[in-house]
């Protein structure tokens, strides 16, 4: 008798899930209406929005470069740098106009050449004096240009061919030969190398 009463109580007791049932049932298994959390839905809609913007930017409006276009752009830049780095020095010449010399001085400062050669080219404990008549690697335009371009790892000179264009190297070499050589600044380093005029 006691068991009948407990069975009746169980039948009268409502299942809390009955309120969230969708009404779909298969093989006696009911489907709950259990929506995902709001933050998951927000991420889902955000992903859809980003996908639409991505498609518009790269495909429908043709604003962005696809992988093939990016490859061609980078290849063109690489080819230009290679061409500049491999231009024969014989095609370059000493520049004497004020604009080129001023730009050469700016590049000399920007590339921190003063760290090794001093602010006025007077030399220091690291680099040689660029203002006297004694030069270690020659004082012709070709010598100076090639030294800036290719450097000399044994003597600690950095190669700038990957950081400067051929034209900029020519301007720095011209600045050294036109403005620094023969300027005799104070506190100049003792002569090194052989006399070169």
C-alpha positions in Angstrom: 0.0 0.0 0.0 2.9 2.3 0.8 4.4 1.7 -2.6 1.2 2.6 -4.4 1.1 6.0 -2.6 4.7 6.7 -3.5 4.0 5.8 -7.2 1.0 8.2 -7.2 3.3 10.9 -5.7 5.8 10.3 -8.5 3.1 10.5 -11.2 1.8 13.8 -9.7 5.3 15.3 -9.5 6.0 17.2 -12.8 9.3 16.7 -14.6 11.1 20.1 -14.6 12.2 19.4 -18.2 8.6 19.3 -19.4 8.6 23.1 -19.7 11.6 23.1 -22.1 10.6 20.2 -24.3 10.4 21.0 -28.0 7.7 18.4 -28.6 10.0 16.3 -30.9 10.3 12.8 -29.8 12.1 9.8 -31.3 12.2 6.3 -29.9 10.7 7.6 -26.6 13.5 10.2 -26.3 12.3 13.7 -26.1 14.3 16.8 -27.4 15.0 19.6 -24.9 15.0 23.2 -26.1 18.4 24.0 -24.8 19.8 27.0 -26.6 23.6 27.7 -26.5 25.0 30.4 -24.3 24.8 34.0 -25.5 28.6 34.4 -25.7 28.9 31.4 -28.1 26.1 32.8 -30.3 27.9 36.2 -30.2 31.1 34.6 -31.4 29.2 32.7 -34.1 27.6 35.9 -35.5 30.9 37.7 -35.2 32.6 35.0 -37.3 29.9 35.3 -40.0 30.4 39.0 -40.1 34.1 38.8 -40.4 33.7 36.2 -43.2 31.5 38.5 -45.1 34.0 41.4 -44.7 36.9 39.1 -45.7 35.0 37.9 -48.8 34.2 41.5 -49.8 37.7 42.8 -49.2 39.6 40.0 -51.1 37.1 38.7 -53.7 34.0 40.8 -54.4 35.5 44.3 -54.2 39.1 43.3 -55.2 40.7 45.7 -52.7 43.1 43.3 -51.0 45.8 41.2 -52.8 45.3 37.5 -52.9 48.3 35.1 -52.4 49.3 35.2 -56.0 49.2 39.0 -56.2 51.2 39.2 -52.9 53.8 36.8 -54.4 54.2 38.9 -57.5 54.5 42.1 -55.5 57.1 40.7 -53.2 59.0 39.2 -56.2 59.0 42.6 -58.0 60.4 44.3 -54.9 63.1 41.5 -54.5 64.1 41.9 -58.1 64.4 45.6 -57.8 66.6 45.3 -54.6 68.7 42.6 -56.4 69.1 44.8 -59.4 70.2 47.8 -57.3 72.6 45.7 -55.2 74.2 44.3 -58.4 74.6 47.4 -60.4 78.2 47.7 -61.4 80.0 50.4 -59.6 81.5 51.6 -62.9 78.1 53.0 -63.8 78.2 55.2 -60.6 80.1 58.4 -60.4 81.1 61.0 -57.8 78.3 63.4 -57.1 79.2 67.0 -56.2 75.9 68.8 -56.2 74.7 70.2 -52.9 71.5 68.2 -52.8 73.4 64.9 -53.1 76.0 65.8 -50.6 73.3 66.9 -48.1 71.5 63.7 -48.6 74.7 61.7 -48.2 75.3 63.5 -44.9 71.8 62.6 -43.7 72.3 58.9 -44.7 75.7 59.0 -42.9 73.9 60.1 -39.7 70.9 57.8 -40.2 73.0 54.7 -40.6 75.0 55.6 -37.5 78.3 55.7 -39.3 79.5 58.1 -36.7 79.5 55.3 -34.2 82.7 54.0 -35.9 84.0 57.0 -37.8 83.1 59.9 -35.4 80.6 62.7 -36.0 82.9 64.6 -38.3 84.6 61.6 -39.8 87.6 62.0 -37.5 87.7 58.3 -36.6 87.7 56.7 -33.1 88.8 53.6 -31.4 86.8 51.5 -33.8 86.9 53.1 -37.3 89.6 55.0 -39.2 89.8 58.7 -39.9 88.0 59.7 -43.1 89.3 63.2 -43.2 93.0 62.9 -43.8 95.1 61.8 -46.8 95.9 58.4 -45.5 93.5 55.6 -46.4 93.5 51.9 -45.7 91.4 50.7 -48.7 92.0 53.5 -51.2 90.4 56.9 -51.6 88.9 56.7 -55.1 85.1 56.9 -55.5 85.1 53.2 -56.6 87.1 52.2 -53.5 84.9 54.1 -51.1 81.7 53.0 -52.8 82.7 49.3 -52.8 83.7 49.5 -49.2 80.4 50.9 -48.1 78.5 48.5 -50.3 80.3 45.3 -49.6 82.0 46.1 -46.3 85.0 44.2 -44.8 84.1 41.7 -42.1 87.8 41.3 -41.2 88.2 45.0 -40.4 84.7 45.4 -38.9 83.2 47.4 -41.7 79.5 46.6 -42.2 78.2 45.9 -45.7 75.3 48.2 -46.5 74.2 46.6 -49.9 71.1 45.1 -48.2 70.1 48.3 -46.4 70.9 51.1 -48.9 70.2 51.4 -52.6 73.0 51.9 -55.0 72.1 55.6 -55.4 72.2 56.2 -51.6 75.6 54.4 -51.3 76.9 56.7 -54.1 75.7 59.7 -52.2 77.3 58.6 -48.9 80.6 57.9 -50.8 80.4 61.3 -52.4 79.7 63.0 -49.0 82.8 61.3 -47.5 85.1 62.3 -50.4 83.7 65.8 -51.0 82.9 67.0 -47.5 84.9 64.9 -45.0 88.2 64.2 -46.8 90.6 67.0 -46.1 88.3 68.7 -43.6 90.8 68.2 -40.7 88.4 68.3 -37.7 89.7 68.5 -34.1 90.7 65.3 -32.2 91.3 63.5 -35.5 92.6 59.9 -35.2 96.2 59.3 -36.2 96.7 58.4 -39.9 96.3 54.8 -41.0 97.1 53.2 -44.3 99.0 54.8 -47.1 98.8 58.3 -48.5 96.1 58.6 -51.1 95.4 61.8 -53.1 
